[in-house]
Amino acid sequence: MATYLEFIQQNEERDGVRFSWNVWPSSRLEATRMVVPLACLLTPLKERLDLPPVQYEPVLCSRPTCKAILNPLCQVDYRAKLWACNFCFQRNQFPPAYTGISEVNQPAELMPQFSTIEYVIQRGPQSPLIFLYVVDTCLEEDDLQALKESLQMSLSLLPPDALVGLITFGRMVQVHELSCEGISKSYVFRGTKDLTAKQIQDMLGLTKPAMPMQQARPAQPKEHPFVSSRFLQPVHKIDMNLTDLLGELQRDPWPVTQGKRPLRSTGVALSIAVGLLEGTFPNTGARIMLFTGGPPTQGPGMVVGDELKVPIRSWHDIEKDNARLMKKATKHYEMLANRTAANGHCIDIYACALDQSGLLEMKCCANLTGGYMVMGDSFNTSLFKQTFQRIFSKDFNGDFRMAFGATLEVKTSRELKIAGAIGPCVSLNVKGPCVSENELGVGGTSQWKICGLDPTTTLGIYFEVVNQHNAPIPQGGRGAIQFVTQYQHSSTQRRIRVTTIARNWADAQSQLKHIEAAFDQEAAAVLMARLGVFRAESEEGPDVLRWLDRQLIRLCQKFGQYNKEDATSFRLSESFSLYPQFMFHLRRSPFLQVFNNSPDESSYYRHHFARQDLTQSLIMIQPILYSYSFHGPPEPVLLDSSSILADRILLMDTFFQIVIYLGETIAQWRKAGYQDMPEYENFKHLLQAPLDDAQDILQARFPMPRYIHTEHGGSQARFLLSKVNPSQTHNNLYAWGQESGAPILTDDVSLQVFMDHLKKLAVSSAS
Amino acid sequence: MNVNQSAPPVPPFGQPQPVYPGYHQSSYGGQPGSTAPPTPYGAYNGPVPGYQQTPPPGVSRAPPSSGVPPTSTAQVPSGQGAYGQFGQGDIQNGPSSTVQMQRLPGSQPFGSAPLAPVVSQPTVLQPYGPPPTSAQVTAQMAGMQISGAVAPAPPPSGLGYGPPTSLASASGSFPNSGLYGSYPQGQAPPPSQAQGSSGAQPPQRSAPQQASSFTPPASGVPRMPSMTGPVLPGQSFVGPPVSQPNHVSSPPPQVLHPGTQMAGLPGQLPPMHSSQQPGYQLQQNGSFGPVRGPQPNYGSPYPGAPSFGSQPGPPQPLPPKRLDPDAIPSPQLNELPPQQKTRHRIDPDAIPSPIQVIEDDRNNRGSEPFVTGVRGQVPPLVTTNFLVKDQGNASPRYIRCTSYNIPCTSDMAKQAQVPLAAVIKPLARLPPEEASPYVVDHGESGPLRCNRCKAYMCPFMQFIEGGRRFQCCFCSCINDVPPQYFQHLDHTGKRVDAYDRPELSLGSYEFLATVDYCKNNKFPSPPAFIFMIDVSYNAIRSGLVRLLCEELKSLLDFLPREGGAEESAIRVGFVTYNKVLHFYNVKSSLAQPQMMVVSDVADMFVPLLDGFLVNVNESRAVITSLLDQIPEMFADTRETETVFAPVIQAGMEALKAAECAGKLFLFHTSLPIAEAPGKLKNRDDRKLINTDKEKTLFQPQTGAYQTLAKECVAQGCCVDLFLFPNQYVDVATLSVVPQLTGGSVYKYACFQVENDQERFMSDLRQDVQKVVGFDAVMRVRTSTGIRAIDFFGAFYMSNTTDVELAGLDGDKTVTVEFKHDDRLNEESGALLQCALLYTSCAGQRRLRIHNLALNCCTQLADLYRNCETDTLINYMAKFAYRGVLNSPVKTVRDTLITQCAQILACYRKNCASPSSAGQLILPECMKLLPVYLNCVLKSDVLQPGAEVTTDDRAYVRQLVTSMDVAETNVFFYPRLLPLTKSPIESTTEPPAVRASEERLSNGDIYLLENGLNLFIWVGASVQQGVVQSLFGVSSFSQITSGLSILPVLDNPLSKKVRGLIDSLRAQRSRYMKLIVVKQEDKLEMLFKHFLVEDKSLNGGASYVDFLCHMHKEIRQLLS
């Protein structure tokens, strides 16, 4: 193991886990002094080519409060056929099937390379995947057309035995019955009336006639598919039908008078979708896919009235407490999200509109259930079309990259407790001995439900070291954590993935160097960012920034090398060197800054930030900038205004946007048409190179980024200019000389100023 | 002649012939005489004999030579004298009649004695008519009568009457008459009928009838006197032209009259009278004088009547009216045959017979158009076919009044107790010969109205100051004439353009409404029809849904359209429902209909806008596909529960969303017990019958439906309900909305496709096709002194004056009751103006105006002489049927009886000449009041039998509420037609017989209809040949009892009967299902229920018993 870097990467590769600290301070006090909490980013379903699932069930620790799963860290007595739980130290008998076990004949779960292992549960009924489309019909004609085509196309991508359903809404909500031939049939609901799940099921005729319990029981399994089949049908049976139905879908026919928004009953539509699935397929993997082209304008969950003269709430309104509908709407969607989560279903939101569409209020639907949130300008854009298509992409096994109804359980060795998790999950409220009283993120539990997840879904999980200072851990002791993820695979199998990891304890006083070296600044940055974003949801923006700053200063104070009151003497070791820069960009990021973003955009950005893996998260925090020029091969350059040079083409990836920026000279050349002249073919290639690279990114990313091709002076160049470090502004332009870059017209501080200030504060004894 | 002159004024629109209206009146005259009848009969009888001889002489027709009349007159006097002595009652009748006559312009003009008599005769005739009843006769008579009535000429026949001379003899015969009196009533002498027909015309009829009933000869005689015989011949027989000639000839008599008329009104009517009068004139003279004179006069006139009797003997046959309560056949009354003296054996033939009255009226008034130019004329009976010429008053098809002569003071009105009511049918359908109301477009300014009372311009408005202003005839306010409407007046003060403008010359016309008359100040969109079909298990199983869907496909081509429009403007929509509602999108651009289910029945709404209401032609393919699929889709349904209120609500919301008025056609099968607003429970409880709580059976269970109806009315949403119940569905509650929105309810108990298909299809077709006005408001304005205070019918009222009708079709009537506000003036009379603002089928907003002028009187006798019993019964039935909602049925019945007794007692006290207290004296016009009233009292609503369900009662109750006079008439007193008595060759309807088992002979087959039911009763000993040719089986025993279709057989009898059934059905707004009943079969009970003159199983009194009871009541009041 050469370096920590390699170690970290290897661990990530194998287990999908990255810890902020890879050597753990052995006492509670020391741990809190580390500033950055002990935490990890866990990608539960990280795609592993080399991990064939085992076709049997895991062996559990017999202690009822523990039930940890047999893992390579357990001590095994092959002769006695016993194993000791590494969490509770309970000694367990192997089950009968393991009688042949020996040092040379080990089951997979005992092999070290299987610190992560996946079991397939054969028991229980397998239920098909369910996709319920909830489609807004208050769209412009071409938008609706595009959406219809996308939906029709999606039918061919679904697994043939998956069940699909269709709900359309506008002023009314229609639940389409898919089973009937000839006449197309739908159940219609008023868009203004909130209905309880019971009412919805009654009205849809989903409630079974009251029968004596005894009779009902045996009948249930059979009747179940029958009842629901009217609204949810296997794709292979009704794809023709549904294709026609989608084809005939009309725009909402109710007249919209001048100066009004169309009446859009999103709240009720979602409520019905949730109620429908709740009544028919509770605890079965299902996706509710909401396609909306504007804000909900009536009924429960209404975000804005239908008067166009009243604009939809802005951050300004929210700050002024002027968004009167927001709280109520949010409450409605939260209630829905919680119900959905309880049922193990997830809600995707595909919002394509030029104005806001209420994502702020609806965000919890996606956030709490692990659904996707996609925001675009129109359904008639490749951004939406490809993103949507990508949802149905398959992995190398030919399985869909989606899993449902997952439960993540975390077990820790006794020196650790679980403080919480941040990600697309809800708490299952399972208290236990390893649950900390201090909450970070969603805490108070050792289990979370993630209703929808994919191979990149990543949670931040925060721990607390509870070992007391006066009870030192013996040298070489290791702390262990086990992550148990039970989920419904897209092949409809139930599976359990178990990841068990261990890290060394170290005494922070004597072995600080070890700990310091084992700091994963990338993971730490992302974990801190998640904490910040999580706070930002409930706290005022400036408070969060202040908190973040303080943490940074404290970290620098703790791990920096400096002489008191001498800023120039300040140094950070290599493992911390990038951290302040991450923080600088995080402060400027849309996750914490709402200026220039609508509430919807903020919600959208935050949503993705809370579920993407480390690499993507880092890109979000600090976009990547590549430079293409005749001076050499493409190279990453500083995200700095000084990188903006006339003879360069820049490619910036902010995760949400891909910006290609042609420097002034390049732009002029292009305008002059050099690329079309055979003698300047190299110029043509130069122009083409970033495009190809951009394509690669576009193809790989979900959701598909907004693709921006601009040039010096172009209006869209703002996307680039707003991201780079404003090292040159109108204030200091001349001081920096003529040499390079483009001045940014901003009052934001530049990284240099930030760093200077940070150093000053870090070395100050006052703070 | 005058007549002719008068005619010209008829506006271009109007039909030219204004002249004749008077005729009818003449007949009325007869009615008043009713009391008199007895005597007249006597008289008649007397004459009869003589006549009899004459009649045979079919020659009588020859008599037409008017020349005769004079003779008659001469005779008359003698006759009169005699009569006078006889029954004063009779006389009264006579006089009353005459009085009426007088009122009739015609009569007045006649002033001349001769004319008067004539009049009286006709009157007499009527009375007689009733008794005679012999249907056949009547039929012929009808024709005859017409002639008589129409063609005063006939009177010439009166000449024929020459018999009048005989009159004298008649008078002599009076004593006999006593006997005859009874006879007259008896129709017995049917055979004579033929003769009667020939002989008996107007007056004659009565006579003839009587005669017919009794001794053929007698009958013959009376006819002869009536000479009408001749008349008839002239008209009907001789052939129209001839008859006309007669009329023409009459002119001469008229000419004479003119002289007389001079005194009287120049009215065109007179001529008519005159025509009749010729024969009678003499008498009339007598009568006239008397007429004006107070009661005594009447008495005398009646005597005149008797004189008629003498002349035509028959005319005064009024006899039936007198009855001795105790010993009906009071010795005093000659009328009653001796046998009757036993209390319980009153000869049914001796009491007034509806058949006879109807027959007489037909004969007297059927042939000439009824011209509405004269104020206060009593129109012919509803059972009479007649044409109407609008000359300034609304046709009786639109408005009928209980009395055409209103007491001047409220005291008088109170004394008489005769309800003052008008039965208004604003959108009545007219026969093809009559033009529908002209549409007047006054452009943007809209119709001209009085500034104060807002009455619309009408012929009664008085233009003054050279035409610059007009005085409102209702409130006397003086209004300026707008410049664009100005026109000069002629020397009579009439506008020069009076005859160019319908609103100045016609009784009924329409204005195009301006946007001010529209909801929200927007012209309405074309209305829509929404078909809402129950698809619950019951509906599917009975085959209803399949049948209905199949039928709708073709029916949609026959939506009502306006004028010559190529296609109907009406849009259609479809909904099916059980516990939830299914709406259908049938937009033309769709390949397949789309179904939208709304299960939120608690809070109903319309799930779609575009594509729900569509043009039939544009969306035909989709609609057809939908109708094909509906039965399939629900074929396997197991849903038995239904909702109801949400369905209506949905329809109403749909119309609201589409911003139009319209009609919902609801096809519903069961009590709505599913959880939803308007949910009902089964509360049928027969134990409540005859308790104080019985009224709850008629009241709706919940107020929800009233609220809903109110909303419907506000939206102009009319609801027609077709019910197909297998058990109790609570019609009382379900019919609330149809009732309040002007819709109809149809009920098909235990619907089975095989049995009820035809009936349902036919009803549905008619209902869909009929012309409807939507979103209507009706207001009845009256001239100062009276005021509309109460309204009956299918509508909603949110204030006390405006009748709001979400929909109004040509079958619906609104009955309006008036009360005095103030004194009325005899000079100016009383005016009614009914204004109906509505949206036509094509979505045009219009105002239909009906005007009617009534006379006012200071003499009670005038009132009694100008009453219409049918209308009265219509009002009383509606009044009583509404009463059961609030009072115990017993109370309601008692109230009815008391009121009738008061009416009759008042007459007896104030108008009849003194006579023995034991004598029952009925006003001629009301002599049928007891029998009809009895029918009302025995009806299912007021006296339910064991087999009558609560639903049936509620159903009938609401049905009657909007019936017109013709419908109530036949509903309460069914028509019973013998099928095998008249020769097969005869093409006319067989003459009806009285609805009593005694009239059935077991060797005959009878047909009975009451507008809702149709029975064929087969006597046990009907000839095999007849059975074979009608039923296609060889013997009586092989006839399937309860058969509902006659086999189609190729023989004259079968064809005739089937043809008759078809024609009867065509006359009614609802299809009558046929039931074949065999004598002595268990189904016969059902049939007997309709023999309303008999004692009913559930305790209803027989006619005779009831008459006795009435008499007792009257005597009590008098003593």
Interface residues (C-beta under 8 A of the other chain):
Chain A: M172 Q174 E177 C180 G182 I183 S184 K185 S186 Y187 V188 F189 R190 K193 L195 Q199 D202 M203 L204 G205 E248 Q250 P253 W254 P255
Chain B: V580 H582 F583 L590 A591 Q592 P593 Q594 M595 M596 V597 V598 S599 D600 D603 F605 P607 L608 L609 D610 G611 S625 L626 Q629 E632 M633
